[in-house]
């Protein structure tokens, strides 16, 4: 069922407008490069589930949870960096006060 949902989501993304905020002057950056890392995390989570089902030693499970969490945080940081260098930078360069404020609010929500 999960794979079917992924396929549907990818189809919807391809059919959707390429712009993340509805404007025509900025294209949403691709994050496909992060999919391999995300799939690795999914594999880690499957492994953790197996560890829990096998009643493995708690510290071993926690170590794997921390590793998966760290991997997700690294992916998050890369996507955040892309957002700052692409979307936010573009909004500031277009010098539209509305777009600039909108991006500032987005960043504030992500940070706090």
Helices and strands as residue ranges (DSSP letters): H 2-15, G 32-34, H 35-53, H 58-83, I 84-88, H 89-93, H 97-111
